[in-house]
Amino acid sequence: MHDGDQKNVTVSESGSLTISQDAPVAWSLSVPLDFKLCTAMVDFSKSKKPAHPPVPLEVRVLGTTVGTTLLEFTDPSGTLNPDKDSPLNVWTTFPDMSPTNPKDACADIQSTFRNFGIIQFQDMHDGDVKSVSIANGVLSLGQAGIWNMTVPLDQKTCKATVDFSKSDKPAKPPVPLVVSMAMAVGLAGCPREFCMIMTWTDPTMTISPSAGFPLNMWWWLVTFI
């Protein structure tokens, strides 16, 4: 999400996580993956990646209720963020797939909001925090004292169309976007931590190469086991 481009990721049976990119600069990096924790330490300085982080990052591999795989990057040294558990960046596969039981998946998400009310999300693109809540099939988004808006949430797909032009949000997208709500959870055999994610796409393809291409992701700043 941070770089706004695409990376290649593979995991070998021997436990090696390989990250690479073909352009604009070709680079590749392989690191050992802990299959018990689904985590790895990635030192991008050992690759030819342009503008790499100044410290090694920890990456955690997660799955989602919409069939995508996520790589969550954090800084265990606290150099880039004093909150060592706060996500610095998130990579995701695409497109989303329909959940096996979409109604149940959406019901679980709405139940979580009923329990916690307003939830803070890290906006991977803007680099700030947004407030989100769901009540009675209505999705509320905003930032205290800056902007807020409400839109209907589809109870079957857990998606909503958001036209930021109808809000006071600064630097808003030029077209309405679709946001997909989903749960992220540790892969089988790994710690079953879970959190909530919001993935943003442009079905008009005005600002994206395809209708399902993820333009941005908001990441729940609370993780539960």
MIVEX-393547 format. One line per 10 residues: for each residue x, y negated, z of C-alpha. Coordinates in nm, 2 decimals, padded with zeros to 4 digits. Example, Ala and Ser with C-alpha at 12.3 -4.5 7.8 and 13.67 -1.06 7.14 Angstrom:
BEGIN
01.23/00.45/00.78  01.37/00.11/00.71
// end
This chain:
BEGIN
00.00/00.00/00.00  00.28/-00.24/00.09  00.48/-00.22/-00.23  00.17/-00.20/-00.46  00.32/00.07/-00.68  00.33/00.45/-00.70  00.57/00.70/-00.56  00.63/01.07/-00.62  00.61/01.30/-00.31  00.68/01.67/-00.28
00.71/01.92/00.01  00.91/02.24/-00.03  00.84/02.57/00.14  01.18/02.53/00.31  01.06/02.22/00.48  01.21/01.94/00.27  01.01/01.62/00.20  01.12/01.45/-00.12  01.02/01.10/-00.21  01.11/00.94/-00.54
01.02/00.68/-00.80  01.08/00.66/-01.17  01.06/00.29/-01.23  01.15/00.01/-01.22  01.45/00.16/-01.05  01.49/00.54/-01.04  01.56/00.67/-00.70  01.51/00.99/-00.49  01.55/01.09/-00.13  01.50/01.42/00.05
01.47/01.46/00.43  01.38/01.76/00.66  01.01/01.78/00.75  00.91/01.90/01.09  00.62/02.15/01.01  00.51/02.16/01.38  00.46/01.79/01.40  00.42/01.70/01.03  00.67/01.42/01.07  01.00/01.33/00.93
01.26/01.05/00.97  01.32/00.86/00.64  01.63/00.64/00.60  01.57/00.46/00.27  01.92/00.30/00.29  02.05/00.64/00.18  01.87/00.60/-00.15  01.87/00.35/-00.43  01.53/00.22/-00.34  01.52/-00.16/-00.39
01.42/-00.38/-00.09  01.43/-00.09/00.16  01.35/-00.12/00.53  01.65/-00.22/00.75  01.60/00.08/00.98  01.49/00.44/00.94  01.11/00.50/00.96  00.91/00.79/01.09  00.66/00.93/00.84  00.36/01.13/00.94
00.16/01.35/00.70  -00.22/01.35/00.74  -00.52/01.48/00.56  -00.86/01.31/00.53  -01.23/01.40/00.51  -01.23/01.29/00.15  -00.96/01.53/00.04  -00.67/01.29/00.02  -00.33/01.32/00.18  -00.17/01.02/00.36
00.18/00.93/00.46  00.18/00.69/00.76  00.51/00.50/00.82  00.60/00.36/01.17  00.92/00.22/01.32  01.02/00.42/01.63  01.30/00.17/01.70  01.06/-00.12/01.75  01.28/-00.34/01.52  01.00/-00.42/01.27
00.72/-00.41/01.51  00.73/-00.39/01.90  00.43/-00.16/01.88  00.61/00.16/01.78  00.29/00.34/01.70  00.15/00.06/01.47  00.15/00.16/01.10  00.38/-00.05/00.89  00.27/00.11/00.57  00.04/00.39/00.44
00.07/00.59/00.12  -00.23/00.78/-00.02  -00.31/01.02/-00.29  -00.61/00.94/-00.51  -00.89/00.96/-00.61  -01.12/01.03/-00.32  -01.31/01.36/-00.34  -01.67/01.42/-00.21  -01.67/01.57/00.15  -01.80/01.92/00.19
-02.07/01.78/00.41  -02.09/01.41/00.33  -02.39/01.34/00.55  -02.22/01.50/00.85  -01.89/01.31/00.78  -02.07/00.98/00.76  -02.27/01.06/01.08  -01.94/01.13/01.26  -01.80/00.79/01.16  -02.11/00.60/01.26
-02.11/00.79/01.59  -01.75/00.68/01.66  -01.85/00.32/01.60  -02.15/00.36/01.84  -01.91/00.47/02.11  -01.64/00.20/02.05  -01.84/-00.09/01.91  -01.61/-00.34/01.73  -01.29/-00.17/01.61  -00.96/-00.34/01.50
-00.81/-00.23/01.17  -00.46/-00.31/01.03  -00.49/-00.45/00.68  -00.20/-00.29/00.49  -00.21/-00.55/00.21  -00.27/-00.87/00.40  -00.06/-00.76/00.70  -00.31/-00.88/00.95  -00.59/-00.73/01.16  -00.96/-00.72/01.07
-01.26/-00.65/01.30  -01.51/-00.38/01.18  -01.83/-00.25/01.32  -02.12/-00.03/01.20  -02.48/-00.05/01.34  -02.81/00.06/01.19  -02.65/00.13/00.85  -02.49/-00.21/00.83  -02.11/-00.26/00.79  -01.98/-00.58/00.95
-01.63/-00.71/00.86  -01.44/-01.02/00.96  -01.18/-01.21/01.16  -01.27/-01.40/01.47  -01.31/-01.77/01.40  -01.22/-01.73/01.03  -01.48/-01.53/00.85  -01.74/-01.26/00.88  -01.99/-01.08/00.66  -02.23/-00.79/00.66
-02.31/-00.54/00.38  -02.53/-00.22/00.37  -02.35/00.11/00.41  -02.46/00.41/00.20  -02.55/00.67/00.46  -02.48/00.96/00.22  -02.14/00.85/00.08  -02.02/00.62/00.36  -01.93/00.37/00.10  -02.02/00.00/00.06
-01.98/-00.27/-00.20  -01.82/-00.58/-00.06  -01.83/-00.91/-00.24  -01.59/-01.13/-00.04  -01.69/-01.43/-00.24  -01.99/-01.45/-00.02  -01.77/-01.50/00.28  -01.51/-01.76/00.40  -01.23/-01.51/00.37  -00.91/-01.68/00.24
-00.75/-01.54/-00.07  -01.04/-01.32/-00.16  -01.04/-01.07/-00.45  -01.19/-01.20/-00.77  -01.45/-00.92/-00.80  -01.66/-00.71/-00.55  -01.47/-00.41/-00.42  -01.60/-00.07/-00.30  -01.48/00.05/00.04  -01.48/00.41/00.14
-01.49/00.51/00.51  -01.32/00.83/00.61  -01.14/01.01/00.89  -00.77/01.10/00.89  -00.65/01.40/01.09  -00.34/01.60/01.15  -00.29/01.89/00.90  -00.35/02.25/01.01  -00.08/02.36/01.25  00.01/02.00/01.35
-00.12/01.78/01.63  -00.49/01.72/01.56  -00.47/01.34/01.61  -00.74/01.16/01.42  -00.81/00.80/01.32  -01.04/00.62/01.08  -00.94/00.46/00.74  -01.10/00.23/00.49  -00.99/00.26/00.13  -01.06/-00.02/-00.11
-01.11/00.03/-00.49  -01.23/-00.18/-00.79  -01.49/00.01/-00.99  -01.48/-00.26/-01.26  -01.10/-00.20/-01.32  -01.05/-00.58/-01.33  -00.76/-00.57/-01.09  -00.68/-00.20/-01.09  -00.57/00.06/-01.35  -00.86/00.29/-01.28
-01.19/00.29/-01.09  -01.06/00.52/-00.82  -00.71/00.36/-00.78  -00.66/00.25/-00.41  -00.59/-00.12/-00.40  -00.57/-00.15/-00.02  -00.62/00.04/00.30  -00.73/-00.06/00.64  -00.60/00.16/00.92  -00.77/00.20/01.26
-00.54/00.08/01.54  -00.65/00.35/01.78  -00.55/00.72/01.75  -00.71/01.00/01.95  -00.62/01.36/02.01
// end
